Amino acid sequence: MPYIRNGWSSVKSQFPSVIILFLYQLLWGVFLYRLVNTAVIQVLHRFPDPPPHELSRILFLIEGQSRFWQTPEVHHYIWILSGMVMLRLLLTPLIHAGILYGLLPAEERAAGLPLFRGMQKFWKPVTLFYFLELILILIPTVWLLPKVYAPLSLLLQGSSHIPTFLITTAYIVGWLGYSWFIRQSLLFLQFGYLFRHNPWPSLLVCWKHLITGLGISVILAISCSIVFILFGTISWIMTGLLALILQQAYPFFRSVLKIWKISSQYCLWQQKS
């Protein structure tokens, strides 16, 4: 597909942004690892495995439910996790603004790294679009969760039937399709607003060429999945230093594919506008 090929040219010009995004995701991985290592694993060490009898497992669950909200350490970790989630909600639109600014031709950019220049110039509108996207995706999610929770519980207990599985799958696939449609529409709106100061024609371009945009997303999503499966399989078979290197290198390829997807969609918008 020519849009993906042209998008790769833009990725090569944004290689410093790829490195910064890779380090950002790597730091998040380290944070989650430390949180799980210090909080979750300590609790799992107390789990009776194998339990001497069924009563010990039941007592462990009852003790956990009764003392969960009464333990100060639990409140401490919840506040840390909540603070990091809020920090990520604030940093994500800034990084997205830098990536969008890097789509401009080199002669139209200001001096300095495009990622930081984009944070300075585009952070306000991109932040508004980002939170609008979250709201539009979360509204049907609140309605969908009760409908999916009960069938999923039956599936996990192994007492479900094929119709229940198909209904649950249809709900999940529908939500994923809706989420992609919202992201795609708002991405094209941002292209029009940031680069031509007229977002509505860009929305029409998005809807008119929706199948092409979906093809770009599917191809690059499959590529990301192949890299993930390949790295995971090699790490599982060949444990040791090689597995550690592959696990740490995967966020780099994910960062490349993320910027590649945005660049390819930008090429589609630019040629069809």
Protein Blocks (a to p, Z undefined) as FASTA:
>chain_A
ZZlmmmmmmmmmmmmmmmmmmmmmmmmmmmmmmmmmmmmmmmmmmpccddfbfklmmmmm
mmmmmmmmmpmklmmmmmmmmmmmmmmmmmmmmmmmmmmmmmpcfklpcedjfklmmmmm
mmmmmmmmmmmmmmmmmmmmmmmmmmmmmmmmmmmnopacfklmmmmmmmmmmmmmmmmm
mmmmmmmmmmmmmmnopaklmmmmmmmmmmmmmmmmmmmmmmmmmmmmmmmmmmmmmgcj
klmmmmmmmmmmmmmmmmmmmmmmmmmmmmmZZ
